[in-house]
Structures are given as C-alpha cells and as structure tokens.
Amino acid sequence: MKQAIHPKYQEATVTCACGNSWTTRSTRPTIHTDVCSACHPFYTGEQRIVDTAGQVERFMRRVLGAQAQPRRKKPDRRAEKI
C-alpha cells in the first residue's frame, strides 16, 4: 500500500436529530443523522410517519380529494361521452 494517502481513521461522535448520540470510528470527527435506532419507527414500534419534503401531506391531500369526489360508474361516464 502507498504511504500517507489514506484518510485518518479516528473516533467520531454521531448525533441524531432526536438528541441521541454515541461514539464510533470514522474518517470524520462528527456525523449528524435524521433518524437512529432510538427514534426510528421500525425499532421503537411506534406508528409515526417520517415526513420528508411534505410528501405525506401531498398524499393525504390527494386521498381527501379523491374521497370528496367519488369515481362515477362506467355506464354513467359512457352516457356523458355520447
């Protein structure tokens, strides 16, 4: 292996958005994450939706709009075309 080309592998502190933190090893001294095993719904058993960029809100708006205007039956749609 070539000497002096590899990054320094050091102790790193990982901090989650929920406030949980732990120590590991990495090439970076600090790492920030959005979710961890202490707050992720899969590990905690909670039914919580992790929303990124409002995708859940857009989906819920589409669902509510579809429920407000139920789909017409096929014979009704065909009669309107004719």
N, CA, C and O atoms as a Maestro MAE file, in Angstrom:
{
 s_m_m2io_version
 :::
 2.0.0
}

f_m_ct {
 s_m_title
 :::
 protein
 m_atom[328] {
  # First column is atom index #
  i_m_mmod_type
  r_m_x_coord
  r_m_y_coord
  r_m_z_coord
  i_m_residue_number
  s_m_chain_name
  s_m_pdb_residue_name
  s_m_pdb_atom_name
  i_m_atomic_number
  :::
  1 25 0.834 -1.188 0.000 1 A "MET " " N  " 7
  2 3 0.000 0.000 0.000 1 A "MET " " CA " 6
  3 2 0.876 1.248 0.000 1 A "MET " " C  " 6
  4 15 1.987 1.253 0.530 1 A "MET " " O  " 8
  5 25 0.355 2.281 -0.597 2 A "LYS " " N  " 7
  6 3 1.083 3.543 -0.608 2 A "LYS " " CA " 6
  7 2 0.978 4.200 0.762 2 A "LYS " " C  " 6
  8 15 -0.047 4.096 1.435 2 A "LYS " " O  " 8
  9 25 2.014 4.854 1.154 3 A "GLN " " N  " 7
  10 3 2.048 5.535 2.442 3 A "GLN " " CA " 6
  11 2 1.483 6.951 2.318 3 A "GLN " " C  " 6
  12 15 1.670 7.617 1.299 3 A "GLN " " O  " 8
  13 25 0.793 7.401 3.362 4 A "ALA " " N  " 7
  14 3 0.306 8.782 3.516 4 A "ALA " " CA " 6
  15 2 -0.757 9.191 2.499 4 A "ALA " " C  " 6
  16 15 -0.880 10.381 2.207 4 A "ALA " " O  " 8
  17 25 -1.528 8.253 1.950 5 A "ILE " " N  " 7
  18 3 -2.614 8.649 1.050 5 A "ILE " " CA " 6
  19 2 -3.987 8.336 1.644 5 A "ILE " " C  " 6
  20 15 -5.009 8.768 1.110 5 A "ILE " " O  " 8
  21 25 -4.010 7.596 2.733 6 A "HIS " " N  " 7
  22 3 -5.272 7.191 3.325 6 A "HIS " " CA " 6
  23 2 -5.734 8.208 4.372 6 A "HIS " " C  " 6
  24 15 -4.906 8.761 5.096 6 A "HIS " " O  " 8
  25 25 -7.046 8.462 4.463 7 A "PRO " " N  " 7
  26 3 -7.520 9.413 5.469 7 A "PRO " " CA " 6
  27 2 -7.337 8.856 6.877 7 A "PRO " " C  " 6
  28 15 -7.243 7.645 7.078 7 A "PRO " " O  " 8
  29 25 -7.288 9.758 7.832 8 A "LYS " " N  " 7
  30 3 -7.093 9.364 9.232 8 A "LYS " " CA " 6
  31 2 -8.395 8.752 9.761 8 A "LYS " " C  " 6
  32 15 -9.457 9.364 9.656 8 A "LYS " " O  " 8
  33 25 -8.311 7.564 10.320 9 A "TYR " " N  " 7
  34 3 -9.456 6.852 10.896 9 A "TYR " " CA " 6
  35 2 -9.467 7.155 12.384 9 A "TYR " " C  " 6
  36 15 -8.559 6.744 13.106 9 A "TYR " " O  " 8
  37 25 -10.492 7.874 12.855 10 A "GLN " " N  " 7
  38 3 -10.485 8.399 14.212 10 A "GLN " " CA " 6
  39 2 -11.820 8.168 14.909 10 A "GLN " " C  " 6
  40 15 -12.785 7.707 14.300 10 A "GLN " " O  " 8
  41 25 -11.854 8.492 16.183 11 A "GLU " " N  " 7
  42 3 -13.098 8.420 16.957 11 A "GLU " " CA " 6
  43 2 -14.054 9.487 16.435 11 A "GLU " " C  " 6
  44 15 -13.646 10.622 16.189 11 A "GLU " " O  " 8
  45 25 -15.338 9.123 16.264 12 A "ALA " " N  " 7
  46 3 -16.335 10.066 15.757 12 A "ALA " " CA " 6
  47 2 -17.561 10.043 16.662 12 A "ALA " " C  " 6
  48 15 -17.939 8.994 17.184 12 A "ALA " " O  " 8
  49 25 -18.169 11.194 16.840 13 A "THR " " N  " 7
  50 3 -19.394 11.311 17.623 13 A "THR " " CA " 6
  51 2 -20.564 11.441 16.645 13 A "THR " " C  " 6
  52 15 -20.599 12.358 15.824 13 A "THR " " O  " 8
  53 25 -21.510 10.524 16.742 14 A "VAL " " N  " 7
  54 3 -22.704 10.549 15.899 14 A "VAL " " CA " 6
  55 2 -23.833 11.154 16.713 14 A "VAL " " C  " 6
  56 15 -24.095 10.717 17.834 14 A "VAL " " O  " 8
  57 25 -24.517 12.175 16.150 15 A "THR " " N  " 7
  58 3 -25.610 12.843 16.837 15 A "THR " " CA " 6
  59 2 -26.859 12.760 15.977 15 A "THR " " C  " 6
  60 15 -26.830 13.095 14.792 15 A "THR " " O  " 8
  61 25 -27.958 12.312 16.580 16 A "CYS " " N  " 7
  62 3 -29.234 12.196 15.884 16 A "CYS " " CA " 6
  63 2 -30.060 13.461 16.129 16 A "CYS " " C  " 6
  64 15 -29.790 14.209 17.068 16 A "CYS " " O  " 8
  65 25 -31.055 13.695 15.290 17 A "ALA " " N  " 7
  66 3 -31.937 14.844 15.453 17 A "ALA " " CA " 6
  67 2 -32.771 14.732 16.729 17 A "ALA " " C  " 6
  68 15 -33.217 15.745 17.268 17 A "ALA " " O  " 8
  69 25 -32.986 13.503 17.215 18 A "CYS " " N  " 7
  70 3 -33.768 13.310 18.438 18 A "CYS " " CA " 6
  71 2 -32.957 13.629 19.693 18 A "CYS " " C  " 6
  72 15 -33.522 13.705 20.785 18 A "CYS " " O  " 8
  73 25 -31.642 13.817 19.556 19 A "GLY " " N  " 7
  74 3 -30.803 14.143 20.704 19 A "GLY " " CA " 6
  75 2 -29.920 12.992 21.143 19 A "GLY " " C  " 6
  76 15 -29.015 13.193 21.952 19 A "GLY " " O  " 8
  77 25 -30.152 11.806 20.640 20 A "ASN " " N  " 7
  78 3 -29.338 10.643 20.984 20 A "ASN " " CA " 6
  79 2 -27.957 10.777 20.344 20 A "ASN " " C  " 6
  80 15 -27.847 11.236 19.207 20 A "ASN " " O  " 8
  81 25 -26.914 10.387 21.054 21 A "SER " " N  " 7
  82 3 -25.569 10.430 20.485 21 A "SER " " CA " 6
  83 2 -24.769 9.227 20.964 21 A "SER " " C  " 6
  84 15 -25.030 8.683 22.037 21 A "SER " " O  " 8
  85 25 -23.799 8.820 20.166 22 A "TRP " " N  " 7
  86 3 -22.928 7.702 20.501 22 A "TRP " " CA " 6
  87 2 -21.596 7.893 19.789 22 A "TRP " " C  " 6
  88 15 -21.455 8.745 18.912 22 A "TRP " " O  " 8
  89 25 -20.638 7.092 20.182 23 A "THR " " N  " 7
  90 3 -19.288 7.195 19.636 23 A "THR " " CA " 6
  91 2 -18.995 5.989 18.770 23 A "THR " " C  " 6
  92 15 -19.331 4.859 19.124 23 A "THR " " O  " 8
  93 25 -18.373 6.232 17.645 24 A "THR " " N  " 7
  94 3 -17.954 5.179 16.729 24 A "THR " " CA " 6
  95 2 -16.643 5.618 16.097 24 A "THR " " C  " 6
  96 15 -16.017 6.566 16.571 24 A "THR " " O  " 8
  97 25 -16.222 4.953 15.047 25 A "ARG " " N  " 7
  98 3 -14.999 5.350 14.353 25 A "ARG " " CA " 6
  99 2 -15.337 5.684 12.909 25 A "ARG " " C  " 6
  100 15 -16.140 5.006 12.267 25 A "ARG " " O  " 8
  101 25 -14.702 6.750 12.409 26 A "SER " " N  " 7
  102 3 -14.953 7.200 11.052 26 A "SER " " CA " 6
  103 2 -13.799 8.084 10.600 26 A "SER " " C  " 6
  104 15 -12.890 8.380 11.375 26 A "SER " " O  " 8
  105 25 -13.844 8.499 9.348 27 A "THR " " N  " 7
  106 3 -12.855 9.439 8.850 27 A "THR " " CA " 6
  107 2 -13.264 10.876 9.155 27 A "THR " " C  " 6
  108 15 -12.463 11.794 8.979 27 A "THR " " O  " 8
  109 25 -14.494 11.083 9.607 28 A "ARG " " N  " 7
  110 3 -14.982 12.410 10.003 28 A "ARG " " CA " 6
  111 2 -15.083 12.474 11.527 28 A "ARG " " C  " 6
  112 15 -15.392 11.464 12.160 28 A "ARG " " O  " 8
  113 25 -14.834 13.621 12.120 29 A "PRO " " N  " 7
  114 3 -14.904 13.711 13.584 29 A "PRO " " CA " 6
  115 2 -16.333 13.742 14.122 29 A "PRO " " C  " 6
  116 15 -16.586 13.232 15.214 29 A "PRO " " O  " 8
  117 25 -17.279 14.334 13.374 30 A "THR " " N  " 7
  118 3 -18.678 14.377 13.814 30 A "THR " " CA " 6
  119 2 -19.586 13.993 12.651 30 A "THR " " C  " 6
  120 15 -19.305 14.308 11.495 30 A "THR " " O  " 8
  121 25 -20.687 13.302 12.981 31 A "ILE " " N  " 7
  122 3 -21.673 12.880 11.991 31 A "ILE " " CA " 6
  123 2 -23.051 13.224 12.546 31 A "ILE " " C  " 6
  124 15 -23.340 12.937 13.708 31 A "ILE " " O  " 8
  125 25 -23.902 13.836 11.725 32 A "HIS " " N  " 7
  126 3 -25.267 14.187 12.126 32 A "HIS " " CA " 6
  127 2 -26.248 13.374 11.287 32 A "HIS " " C  " 6
  128 15 -26.124 13.321 10.063 32 A "HIS " " O  " 8
  129 25 -27.234 12.734 11.947 33 A "THR " " N  " 7
  130 3 -28.230 11.935 11.242 33 A "THR " " CA " 6
  131 2 -29.630 12.430 11.567 33 A "THR " " C  " 6
  132 15 -29.840 13.132 12.556 33 A "THR " " O  " 8
  133 25 -30.601 12.050 10.709 34 A "ASP " " N  " 7
  134 3 -32.002 12.423 10.923 34 A "ASP " " CA " 6
  135 2 -32.718 11.440 11.835 34 A "ASP " " C  " 6
  136 15 -33.484 11.849 12.708 34 A "ASP " " O  " 8
  137 25 -32.479 10.155 11.643 35 A "VAL " " N  " 7
  138 3 -33.119 9.126 12.458 35 A "VAL " " CA " 6
  139 2 -32.071 8.121 12.915 35 A "VAL " " C  " 6
  140 15 -31.054 7.920 12.251 35 A "VAL " " O  " 8
  141 25 -32.332 7.491 14.059 36 A "CYS " " N  " 7
  142 3 -31.424 6.475 14.592 36 A "CYS " " CA " 6
  143 2 -32.265 5.314 15.128 36 A "CYS " " C  " 6
  144 15 -33.489 5.319 14.997 36 A "CYS " " O  " 8
  145 25 -31.622 4.346 15.717 37 A "SER " " N  " 7
  146 3 -32.354 3.190 16.240 37 A "SER " " CA " 6
  147 2 -33.204 3.551 17.454 37 A "SER " " C  " 6
  148 15 -34.119 2.805 17.805 37 A "SER " " O  " 8
  149 25 -32.921 4.672 18.097 38 A "ALA " " N  " 7
  150 3 -33.715 5.084 19.257 38 A "ALA " " CA " 6
  151 2 -35.006 5.786 18.854 38 A "ALA " " C  " 6
  152 15 -35.957 5.818 19.634 38 A "ALA " " O  " 8
  153 25 -35.054 6.351 17.643 39 A "CYS " " N  " 7
  154 3 -36.253 7.105 17.248 39 A "CYS " " CA " 6
  155 2 -36.890 6.580 15.962 39 A "CYS " " C  " 6
  156 15 -37.955 7.066 15.583 39 A "CYS " " O  " 8
  157 25 -36.290 5.619 15.285 40 A "HIS " " N  " 7
  158 3 -36.870 5.092 14.042 40 A "HIS " " CA " 6
  159 2 -38.094 4.239 14.357 40 A "HIS " " C  " 6
  160 15 -38.041 3.415 15.271 40 A "HIS " " O  " 8
  161 25 -39.202 4.415 13.620 41 A "PRO " " N  " 7
  162 3 -40.436 3.680 13.900 41 A "PRO " " CA " 6
  163 2 -40.289 2.154 13.841 41 A "PRO " " C  " 6
  164 15 -40.993 1.449 14.563 41 A "PRO " " O  " 8
  165 25 -39.406 1.639 13.012 42 A "PHE " " N  " 7
  166 3 -39.219 0.186 12.918 42 A "PHE " " CA " 6
  167 2 -38.702 -0.384 14.228 42 A "PHE " " C  " 6
  168 15 -39.145 -1.450 14.655 42 A "PHE " " O  " 8
  169 25 -37.776 0.305 14.869 43 A "TYR " " N  " 7
  170 3 -37.173 -0.188 16.097 43 A "TYR " " CA " 6
  171 2 -37.989 0.139 17.336 43 A "TYR " " C  " 6
  172 15 -37.956 -0.615 18.308 43 A "TYR " " O  " 8
  173 25 -38.722 1.247 17.323 44 A "THR " " N  " 7
  174 3 -39.474 1.658 18.505 44 A "THR " " CA " 6
  175 2 -40.864 1.041 18.551 44 A "THR " " C  " 6
  176 15 -41.456 0.948 19.627 44 A "THR " " O  " 8
  177 25 -41.399 0.618 17.409 45 A "GLY " " N  " 7
  178 3 -42.738 0.047 17.379 45 A "GLY " " CA " 6
  179 2 -43.830 1.093 17.283 45 A "GLY " " C  " 6
  180 15 -45.010 0.743 17.254 45 A "GLY " " O  " 8
  181 25 -43.471 2.364 17.235 46 A "GLU " " N  " 7
  182 3 -44.456 3.438 17.094 46 A "GLU " " CA " 6
  183 2 -44.956 3.498 15.665 46 A "GLU " " C  " 6
  184 15 -44.261 3.096 14.732 46 A "GLU " " O  " 8
  185 25 -46.156 3.998 15.504 47 A "GLN " " N  " 7
  186 3 -46.696 4.223 14.171 47 A "GLN " " CA " 6
  187 2 -46.553 5.711 13.898 47 A "GLN " " C  " 6
  188 15 -47.512 6.471 14.036 47 A "GLN " " O  " 8
  189 25 -45.367 6.119 13.516 48 A "ARG " " N  " 7
  190 3 -45.082 7.521 13.258 48 A "ARG " " CA " 6
  191 2 -44.599 7.653 11.823 48 A "ARG " " C  " 6
  192 15 -43.809 6.834 11.352 48 A "ARG " " O  " 8
  193 25 -45.062 8.659 11.141 49 A "ILE " " N  " 7
  194 3 -44.675 8.856 9.753 49 A "ILE " " CA " 6
  195 2 -43.513 9.832 9.709 49 A "ILE " " C  " 6
  196 15 -43.606 10.948 10.222 49 A "ILE " " O  " 8
  197 25 -42.416 9.406 9.095 50 A "VAL " " N  " 7
  198 3 -41.262 10.267 8.925 50 A "VAL " " CA " 6
  199 2 -41.473 11.016 7.617 50 A "VAL " " C  " 6
  200 15 -41.358 10.434 6.539 50 A "VAL " " O  " 8
  201 25 -41.780 12.300 7.709 51 A "ASP " " N  " 7
  202 3 -42.137 13.095 6.537 51 A "ASP " " CA " 6
  203 2 -40.904 13.784 5.974 51 A "ASP " " C  " 6
  204 15 -40.180 14.472 6.693 51 A "ASP " " O  " 8
  205 25 -40.675 13.593 4.685 52 A "THR " " N  " 7
  206 3 -39.576 14.275 4.025 52 A "THR " " CA " 6
  207 2 -40.142 15.120 2.902 52 A "THR " " C  " 6
  208 15 -40.776 14.606 1.980 52 A "THR " " O  " 8
  209 25 -39.913 16.390 2.984 53 A "ALA " " N  " 7
  210 3 -40.300 17.358 1.949 53 A "ALA " " CA " 6
  211 2 -41.805 17.397 1.711 53 A "ALA " " C  " 6
  212 15 -42.229 17.684 0.592 53 A "ALA " " O  " 8
  213 25 -42.621 17.122 2.712 54 A "GLY " " N  " 7
  214 3 -44.072 17.261 2.586 54 A "GLY " " CA " 6
  215 2 -44.743 16.206 1.736 54 A "GLY " " C  " 6
  216 15 -45.873 16.418 1.295 54 A "GLY " " O  " 8
  217 25 -44.100 15.079 1.487 55 A "GLN " " N  " 7
  218 3 -44.682 14.038 0.640 55 A "GLN " " CA " 6
  219 2 -45.927 13.447 1.271 55 A "GLN " " C  " 6
  220 15 -46.894 13.155 0.567 55 A "GLN " " O  " 8
  221 25 -45.925 13.265 2.577 56 A "VAL " " N  " 7
  222 3 -47.078 12.682 3.260 56 A "VAL " " CA " 6
  223 2 -48.266 13.639 3.173 56 A "VAL " " C  " 6
  224 15 -49.399 13.213 2.948 56 A "VAL " " O  " 8
  225 25 -48.002 14.938 3.353 57 A "GLU " " N  " 7
  226 3 -49.082 15.925 3.265 57 A "GLU " " CA " 6
  227 2 -49.702 15.944 1.869 57 A "GLU " " C  " 6
  228 15 -50.924 16.008 1.737 57 A "GLU " " O  " 8
  229 25 -48.874 15.891 0.830 58 A "ARG " " N  " 7
  230 3 -49.395 15.863 -0.544 58 A "ARG " " CA " 6
  231 2 -50.240 14.620 -0.779 58 A "ARG " " C  " 6
  232 15 -51.295 14.694 -1.408 58 A "ARG " " O  " 8
  233 25 -49.782 13.482 -0.278 59 A "PHE " " N  " 7
  234 3 -50.531 12.246 -0.439 59 A "PHE " " CA " 6
  235 2 -51.880 12.326 0.270 59 A "PHE " " C  " 6
  236 15 -52.901 11.916 -0.282 59 A "PHE " " O  " 8
  237 25 -51.883 12.856 1.494 60 A "MET " " N  " 7
  238 3 -53.136 12.962 2.245 60 A "MET " " CA " 6
  239 2 -54.107 13.913 1.550 60 A "MET " " C  " 6
  240 15 -55.314 13.670 1.562 60 A "MET " " O  " 8
  241 25 -53.606 14.995 0.945 61 A "ARG " " N  " 7
  242 3 -54.472 15.907 0.197 61 A "ARG " " CA " 6
  243 2 -55.106 15.197 -0.989 61 A "ARG " " C  " 6
  244 15 -56.289 15.396 -1.267 61 A "ARG " " O  " 8
  245 25 -54.330 14.364 -1.700 62 A "ARG " " N  " 7
  246 3 -54.868 13.613 -2.837 62 A "ARG " " CA " 6
  247 2 -55.925 12.626 -2.384 62 A "ARG " " C  " 6
  248 15 -56.943 12.465 -3.056 62 A "ARG " " O  " 8
  249 25 -55.706 11.963 -1.260 63 A "VAL " " N  " 7
  250 3 -56.671 10.993 -0.746 63 A "VAL " " CA " 6
  251 2 -57.969 11.693 -0.371 63 A "VAL " " C  " 6
  252 15 -59.052 11.213 -0.706 63 A "VAL " " O  " 8
  253 25 -57.868 12.826 0.323 64 A "LEU " " N  " 7
  254 3 -59.075 13.568 0.712 64 A "LEU " " CA " 6
  255 2 -59.828 14.072 -0.516 64 A "LEU " " C  " 6
  256 15 -61.059 14.059 -0.533 64 A "LEU " " O  " 8
  257 25 -59.107 14.513 -1.534 65 A "GLY " " N  " 7
  258 3 -59.750 14.963 -2.772 65 A "GLY " " CA " 6
  259 2 -60.464 13.830 -3.482 65 A "GLY " " C  " 6
  260 15 -61.549 14.028 -4.027 65 A "GLY " " O  " 8
  261 25 -59.878 12.662 -3.482 66 A "ALA " " N  " 7
  262 3 -60.496 11.507 -4.128 66 A "ALA " " CA " 6
  263 2 -61.733 11.052 -3.365 66 A "ALA " " C  " 6
  264 15 -62.705 10.604 -3.973 66 A "ALA " " O  " 8
  265 25 -61.709 11.161 -2.051 67 A "GLN " " N  " 7
  266 3 -62.873 10.766 -1.254 67 A "GLN " " CA " 6
  267 2 -64.007 11.771 -1.411 67 A "GLN " " C  " 6
  268 15 -65.177 11.394 -1.340 67 A "GLN " " O  " 8
  269 25 -63.680 13.051 -1.625 68 A "ALA " " N  " 7
  270 3 -64.710 14.075 -1.773 68 A "ALA " " CA " 6
  271 2 -65.450 13.924 -3.103 68 A "ALA " " C  " 6
  272 15 -66.643 14.219 -3.183 68 A "ALA " " O  " 8
  273 25 -64.755 13.469 -4.144 69 A "GLN " " N  " 7
  274 3 -65.364 13.269 -5.450 69 A "GLN " " CA " 6
  275 2 -65.238 11.797 -5.817 69 A "GLN " " C  " 6
  276 15 -64.270 11.405 -6.469 69 A "GLN " " O  " 8
  277 25 -66.206 10.972 -5.407 70 A "PRO " " N  " 7
  278 3 -66.095 9.548 -5.717 70 A "PRO " " CA " 6
  279 2 -66.167 9.311 -7.221 70 A "PRO " " C  " 6
  280 15 -66.784 10.078 -7.960 70 A "PRO " " O  " 8
  281 25 -65.545 8.272 -7.639 71 A "ARG " " N  " 7
  282 3 -65.480 7.935 -9.055 71 A "ARG " " CA " 6
  283 2 -66.844 7.476 -9.539 71 A "ARG " " C  " 6
  284 15 -67.526 6.700 -8.870 71 A "ARG " " O  " 8
  285 25 -67.237 7.972 -10.727 72 A "ARG " " N  " 7
  286 3 -68.538 7.610 -11.289 72 A "ARG " " CA " 6
  287 2 -68.472 6.218 -11.902 72 A "ARG " " C  " 6
  288 15 -67.399 5.748 -12.281 72 A "ARG " " O  " 8
  289 25 -69.601 5.577 -11.996 73 A "LYS " " N  " 7
  290 3 -69.683 4.238 -12.586 73 A "LYS " " CA " 6
  291 2 -69.427 4.320 -14.084 73 A "LYS " " C  " 6
  292 15 -69.648 5.368 -14.690 73 A "LYS " " O  " 8
  293 25 -68.973 3.251 -14.678 74 A "LYS " " N  " 7
  294 3 -68.621 3.219 -16.084 74 A "LYS " " CA " 6
  295 2 -69.809 3.548 -16.995 74 A "LYS " " C  " 6
  296 15 -69.636 4.312 -17.945 74 A "LYS " " O  " 8
  297 25 -71.006 3.005 -16.747 75 A "PRO " " N  " 7
  298 3 -72.138 3.362 -17.633 75 A "PRO " " CA " 6
  299 2 -72.462 4.853 -17.590 75 A "PRO " " C  " 6
  300 15 -72.863 5.425 -18.603 75 A "PRO " " O  " 8
  301 25 -72.294 5.488 -16.436 76 A "ASP " " N  " 7
  302 3 -72.549 6.921 -16.316 76 A "ASP " " CA " 6
  303 2 -71.546 7.718 -17.142 76 A "ASP " " C  " 6
  304 15 -71.920 8.662 -17.838 76 A "ASP " " O  " 8
  305 25 -70.278 7.340 -17.067 77 A "ARG " " N  " 7
  306 3 -69.247 8.049 -17.831 77 A "ARG " " CA " 6
  307 2 -69.475 7.867 -19.315 77 A "ARG " " C  " 6
  308 15 -69.283 8.804 -20.090 77 A "ARG " " O  " 8
  309 25 -69.883 6.674 -19.725 78 A "ARG " " N  " 7
  310 3 -70.123 6.395 -21.148 78 A "ARG " " CA " 6
  311 2 -71.303 7.215 -21.655 78 A "ARG " " C  " 6
  312 15 -71.275 7.710 -22.782 78 A "ARG " " O  " 8
  313 25 -72.349 7.365 -20.825 79 A "ALA " " N  " 7
  314 3 -73.533 8.132 -21.223 79 A "ALA " " CA " 6
  315 2 -73.174 9.606 -21.413 79 A "ALA " " C  " 6
  316 15 -73.726 10.271 -22.290 79 A "ALA " " O  " 8
  317 25 -72.249 10.120 -20.591 80 A "GLU " " N  " 7
  318 3 -71.837 11.518 -20.752 80 A "GLU " " CA " 6
  319 2 -71.053 11.750 -22.018 80 A "GLU " " C  " 6
  320 15 -71.137 12.830 -22.603 80 A "GLU " " O  " 8
  321 25 -70.286 10.759 -22.461 81 A "LYS " " N  " 7
  322 3 -69.493 10.890 -23.692 81 A "LYS " " CA " 6
  323 2 -70.409 10.986 -24.898 81 A "LYS " " C  " 6
  324 15 -70.143 11.753 -25.823 81 A "LYS " " O  " 8
  325 25 -71.494 10.208 -24.896 82 A "ILE " " N  " 7
  326 3 -72.390 10.132 -26.050 82 A "ILE " " CA " 6
  327 2 -73.308 11.275 -26.097 82 A "ILE " " C  " 6
  328 15 -74.132 11.368 -27.006 82 A "ILE " " O  " 8
  :::
 }
 m_bond[327] {
  # First column is bond index #
  i_m_from
  i_m_to
  i_m_order
  :::
  1 1 2 1
  2 2 3 1
  3 3 4 2
  4 3 5 1
  5 5 6 1
  6 6 7 1
  7 7 8 2
  8 7 9 1
  9 9 10 1
  10 10 11 1
  11 11 12 2
  12 11 13 1
  13 13 14 1
  14 14 15 1
  15 15 16 2
  16 15 17 1
  17 17 18 1
  18 18 19 1
  19 19 20 2
  20 19 21 1
  21 21 22 1
  22 22 23 1
  23 23 24 2
  24 23 25 1
  25 25 26 1
  26 26 27 1
  27 27 28 2
  28 27 29 1
  29 29 30 1
  30 30 31 1
  31 31 32 2
  32 31 33 1
  33 33 34 1
  34 34 35 1
  35 35 36 2
  36 35 37 1
  37 37 38 1
  38 38 39 1
  39 39 40 2
  40 39 41 1
  41 41 42 1
  42 42 43 1
  43 43 44 2
  44 43 45 1
  45 45 46 1
  46 46 47 1
  47 47 48 2
  48 47 49 1
  49 49 50 1
  50 50 51 1
  51 51 52 2
  52 51 53 1
  53 53 54 1
  54 54 55 1
  55 55 56 2
  56 55 57 1
  57 57 58 1
  58 58 59 1
  59 59 60 2
  60 59 61 1
  61 61 62 1
  62 62 63 1
  63 63 64 2
  64 63 65 1
  65 65 66 1
  66 66 67 1
  67 67 68 2
  68 67 69 1
  69 69 70 1
  70 70 71 1
  71 71 72 2
  72 71 73 1
  73 73 74 1
  74 74 75 1
  75 75 76 2
  76 75 77 1
  77 77 78 1
  78 78 79 1
  79 79 80 2
  80 79 81 1
  81 81 82 1
  82 82 83 1
  83 83 84 2
  84 83 85 1
  85 85 86 1
  86 86 87 1
  87 87 88 2
  88 87 89 1
  89 89 90 1
  90 90 91 1
  91 91 92 2
  92 91 93 1
  93 93 94 1
  94 94 95 1
  95 95 96 2
  96 95 97 1
  97 97 98 1
  98 98 99 1
  99 99 100 2
  100 99 101 1
  101 101 102 1
  102 102 103 1
  103 103 104 2
  104 103 105 1
  105 105 106 1
  106 106 107 1
  107 107 108 2
  108 107 109 1
  109 109 110 1
  110 110 111 1
  111 111 112 2
  112 111 113 1
  113 113 114 1
  114 114 115 1
  115 115 116 2
  116 115 117 1
  117 117 118 1
  118 118 119 1
  119 119 120 2
  120 119 121 1
  121 121 122 1
  122 122 123 1
  123 123 124 2
  124 123 125 1
  125 125 126 1
  126 126 127 1
  127 127 128 2
  128 127 129 1
  129 129 130 1
  130 130 131 1
  131 131 132 2
  132 131 133 1
  133 133 134 1
  134 134 135 1
  135 135 136 2
  136 135 137 1
  137 137 138 1
  138 138 139 1
  139 139 140 2
  140 139 141 1
  141 141 142 1
  142 142 143 1
  143 143 144 2
  144 143 145 1
  145 145 146 1
  146 146 147 1
  147 147 148 2
  148 147 149 1
  149 149 150 1
  150 150 151 1
  151 151 152 2
  152 151 153 1
  153 153 154 1
  154 154 155 1
  155 155 156 2
  156 155 157 1
  157 157 158 1
  158 158 159 1
  159 159 160 2
  160 159 161 1
  161 161 162 1
  162 162 163 1
  163 163 164 2
  164 163 165 1
  165 165 166 1
  166 166 167 1
  167 167 168 2
  168 167 169 1
  169 169 170 1
  170 170 171 1
  171 171 172 2
  172 171 173 1
  173 173 174 1
  174 174 175 1
  175 175 176 2
  176 175 177 1
  177 177 178 1
  178 178 179 1
  179 179 180 2
  180 179 181 1
  181 181 182 1
  182 182 183 1
  183 183 184 2
  184 183 185 1
  185 185 186 1
  186 186 187 1
  187 187 188 2
  188 187 189 1
  189 189 190 1
  190 190 191 1
  191 191 192 2
  192 191 193 1
  193 193 194 1
  194 194 195 1
  195 195 196 2
  196 195 197 1
  197 197 198 1
  198 198 199 1
  199 199 200 2
  200 199 201 1
  201 201 202 1
  202 202 203 1
  203 203 204 2
  204 203 205 1
  205 205 206 1
  206 206 207 1
  207 207 208 2
  208 207 209 1
  209 209 210 1
  210 210 211 1
  211 211 212 2
  212 211 213 1
  213 213 214 1
  214 214 215 1
  215 215 216 2
  216 215 217 1
  217 217 218 1
  218 218 219 1
  219 219 220 2
  220 219 221 1
  221 221 222 1
  222 222 223 1
  223 223 224 2
  224 223 225 1
  225 225 226 1
  226 226 227 1
  227 227 228 2
  228 227 229 1
  229 229 230 1
  230 230 231 1
  231 231 232 2
  232 231 233 1
  233 233 234 1
  234 234 235 1
  235 235 236 2
  236 235 237 1
  237 237 238 1
  238 238 239 1
  239 239 240 2
  240 239 241 1
  241 241 242 1
  242 242 243 1
  243 243 244 2
  244 243 245 1
  245 245 246 1
  246 246 247 1
  247 247 248 2
  248 247 249 1
  249 249 250 1
  250 250 251 1
  251 251 252 2
  252 251 253 1
  253 253 254 1
  254 254 255 1
  255 255 256 2
  256 255 257 1
  257 257 258 1
  258 258 259 1
  259 259 260 2
  260 259 261 1
  261 261 262 1
  262 262 263 1
  263 263 264 2
  264 263 265 1
  265 265 266 1
  266 266 267 1
  267 267 268 2
  268 267 269 1
  269 269 270 1
  270 270 271 1
  271 271 272 2
  272 271 273 1
  273 273 274 1
  274 274 275 1
  275 275 276 2
  276 275 277 1
  277 277 278 1
  278 278 279 1
  279 279 280 2
  280 279 281 1
  281 281 282 1
  282 282 283 1
  283 283 284 2
  284 283 285 1
  285 285 286 1
  286 286 287 1
  287 287 288 2
  288 287 289 1
  289 289 290 1
  290 290 291 1
  291 291 292 2
  292 291 293 1
  293 293 294 1
  294 294 295 1
  295 295 296 2
  296 295 297 1
  297 297 298 1
  298 298 299 1
  299 299 300 2
  300 299 301 1
  301 301 302 1
  302 302 303 1
  303 303 304 2
  304 303 305 1
  305 305 306 1
  306 306 307 1
  307 307 308 2
  308 307 309 1
  309 309 310 1
  310 310 311 1
  311 311 312 2
  312 311 313 1
  313 313 314 1
  314 314 315 1
  315 315 316 2
  316 315 317 1
  317 317 318 1
  318 318 319 1
  319 319 320 2
  320 319 321 1
  321 321 322 1
  322 322 323 1
  323 323 324 2
  324 323 325 1
  325 325 326 1
  326 326 327 1
  327 327 328 2
  :::
 }
}
